Amino acid sequence: MLAYIGRRISIALLILFGSTYLTYQLAAYSGDPLAGIRESQDPKKEQIMAELTKFYQLDVPPPARYFLWLQKALGFATGTPDFGTSAIMRLPVIDQIAEAIPVTIRLVTAATILAIVLGITFGVLSAIRQYSRLDYSLTFLSFLLYSLPIFWVAVMLKEYMAIQFNLFLVDPKINLVANGITSALLAVVLAGFVSGTRRRVLITLVSSFAIFMSLFYVLSLTNWFRTPGLGIWGVAFLGLATSVGLTHVFAGLHNRKALYAGIASVAVGVAVYQPFGTIVNETGNFGILMLMGALMLSVSYFVGYFFSKIDKGPIIRSSMLSAFFVALFTVADRAMQAWPEYYRLSDGKPVQVDGSYNIAMKSNDFWVNNLDIVTHLILPTTALTLISFAGYLRYSRASVLEVLGMDYIRTARAKGVPEREVILRHALRNSMIPLTTLIAFDIAGIVGGAIITERVFSWKGMGSLANDAIVSQDLNLLMGTFSITAFLAVMATLAADLIYTALDPRIRIRK
């Protein structure tokens, strides 16, 4: 194993060297960074050009200049990596990258995780319900989203999820026509997940339409969109509904111990609802949230362990996932309580279309400040998730369908293994092997940024930094951003190969 990793790292270093060398040469020969100064009428332009030529070593041929840059970047001379100074801001490149990386991670991480989880989940559903209404609907949706350009999606989101929604919040009343159309669309979507006879689907369609109509009417009547909240009963209801759904997926409702373990974890979460609100007040912090989350998951683990005698995995999984979601609902409810104050401080424009935070907002409230961050994340995260979701859905569907046709799946079914276990324990694990490379590259690409999305929503992350470097022919800044993304890409291939052996024991690494 160690020898294999050593060989792969050596190959990765060679790839990094070759890619950075080619990129440096192409960028250096593609344009003249002094062209703008040559055309200026500044009487001191010759002096300025001489200073810049000396500072950036432009008098050295690009092939030799690359090795001077590499020496500094690896820290051979000073012991500290140095990517040089940016020609745009005249600041160290490493400082600009250090400032941009947290912004990009905040932007892309949530979208990547959501796309992976939702794409694989719906891809598996589409595969096991092949040629059903759900399969056709998800296939149509995936092709539609996959064909949409990201900049168009981003502009539409800015118009309807930000501008129009902010106008709606001025007087948040849903009229009868809008309520009917929205409820009908949601009912159709929900009915698409129901299998069985047409009568069953029709009953689901009509009943869900009536429920959505009533729900939106009550929300409109109580002015919920301006003063949202779940309350302890809302958290309890959503927690129980989620627990039942998770138990149905991972263990089956016939597994009463898994169901009771999930409900018990929800009860523990509801019991700490009031103490949580007292402890995490306006001066709350992430440390307290993480500590309480860890305690909640630990308690739910022991709850699941208490209810399980044999086959502990599904029971503990149902218990811990139920605890996670009830904790999530509790945190969301506390954030909703800060919404009126945030709405006031945002001047009636709570969903922002530009930037990563509101510079003009001044508040010491932990929840208000984090609502500001979250509302700035909604639009770009949704745009990135929609596009990536389509790809994961198609890949996971095709991979699961291929695995479901294997001999060992037919053998497991012939032995009487429940269909749920066939899908989760046999098909899903092996179908993840082709997706591992895609996931590894997407996770590595988190730091690389999203150029178009960052430009549309005015985020100053790695994507915008790379774009500025290309436009201004800033070689040091370009090489700094490229080197980091290239390093993560080659490391992603190594990580994917190692994960293969964990997913499929039949795969062995040659020594």
Buried (B, 14 or more C-beta within 10 A) or exposed (E): EEEBEEEBEEEBEEBBEEBBBEBBBEBBEEEEBBEEBEEEEEEEBEEEBEEBBEEBEBEBEBEEBBEEBBEBBEEEEEEEEBBBBBBBEEEBBBEBBEEBBEBBBBBBBBBBBBBBEBBBBBBBBBBBBBEBBBBBBBBEBBEEBBEBEBEEBBBEBBEEBBBEBBEEBEEBEBEEEEBBEBBBEBBBEBBBBBEEEEEEBEBBBEEBBEBBBEBBBEBBEEEBBBEBBBEBEBBBBBBBEBBBBBBBBBBBEEBEBBBBBBBBBBBBBBEBBEEBBEEBEEEBEEEBBEEBBEEBBEBBBEBBEBBBEEEEBBBBBBBBBBBBBBBBBBBBBBBBBBBBBBBEBBEEBBBBBEEBBBEEBEBEBBBBBBBBEEBBBBBBBBBBBBBBBBBBBBBBBBBBBBBBEBEEBEEBBEEEBEEBBBBBBBBBBBBBBBBBBBBBBBBBBBBBBBBBBBBBBBBBBBBBBBBBBBEBBBBBBBBBBBBBBBBBBBBBBBBBBBBBBEBBEEEEEEE
